[in-house]
Amino acid sequence: MAYDVVFIPGDGIGPEVADAARRCLEATGVTFSWREHIAGEAAIAKFGTPLPDETLKAIRETGVAIKGPITTPIGKGFRSVNVALRKQLDLFACVRPCRSYEGVRAPVKDVNLLIVRENTEDLYAGIEFASGSKEASQLIRQIKQWTDQPLREESGISIKPISAAATERIVRFAFEYAIRHGRKKVTAIHKANIMKHTDGLFMETSRRVAKGYEGRVAFEDRLVDATCMQLVLRPQEFDVLVLPNLYGDILSDLCAGLVGGLGVAPGANIGERTAVFEAVHGSAPKYQGKNKVNPAAMILSGMMMLEHLGERDAARRLEQAVRAVLQEGRHVTYDLKPTRDDPTAVGTREMADAIIATMKRGQTPSDKKGSDPF
Ligand code: NAD
């Protein structure tokens, strides 16, 4: 039976990397019935909105989508499609694996961790009041009545809501993901010593949920600042990290840097009923149409989709092929070569071809690490 999947090419380099991922997914032997829909610049041109209803409807129907990156137009009044998708489909969990690959230059070795970021609350909830606005002034007056905090009159204000319900949902998700993927430890990250009623609630709720998993998955919680330092010094100590929205965003980038950057950073946004798979990187407009950029992050996002669909064997074969090509370092894009102008670099299409050929030969990387995808 073919899987019904919504395919969104995206903007900039999106169509090139999304096509590479689609070809690799098809080469696994799993069959798909692609439903191609547009979002972003092409959708603005056709429908006057970057996220047309028919695209959203299709994702709701299939429950699964793979999407190329989308440009957020600056100063044209359009909000980010990515934020809108998360909100409209309640994709509450952002999952970003960070794994060291032989052949990818990175500041540290042997990293294999997974970031689970809460996607709906925190300072990213979008509740903000501009400096000098009526609402901000009113809020400041009210806060001064309730507390003796010295708030400056012209302050801008962002609200940080964190609830037990959303925290419980994301921490439970992190534990269940850890169990399904054979991971051993979940670390909850917070700053509960300073923000007692938001991060404190996140910490207490995490500890309570963790009790239900005692004996199956280890648990600890740590302060976000100390964690940043430990991630740089000893990233191997971490397994699954669960974080509120803002810290999740920042630590995702930090960890992507630890394993060599955006070219190999896949991701997924997952809700109760729907999941959207996409690379961490953006649409890199300057490389549009040049058949130049690295398709690995998008292909690995496709691999996460295979896992989500229960196609673990295909996911494993695809991940091994990506790893073998990276390790060999011959058929790889410019960003993975020792210098950016290396004449032996191949294009996006050719790197995908090499991954497909490697998978068809059944070639595996010489190291046996990480045979279980993410
Ligand atoms: P970007 O990730 O698009 O590009 C930054 C730089 O990273 C590029 O110039 C390039 O040098 C490098 N890069 C990115 N992807 C690469 C790849 N696959 N292979 C090799 N090198 C790669 O970030 P940006 O320039 O800040 O954003 C461009 C646009 O993308 C913006 O409109 C932004 O809003 C959007 N964006 C979209 C998403 C998404 O759709 N999920 C995510 C991030 C940014």
Residues whose N, C-alpha, C, O or C-beta is under 5 A from the ligand:
A	BS01	NAD	G68 P69 I70 T71 T72 N82 L262 G263 A279 V280 H281 G282 S283 A284 V293 N294 D335
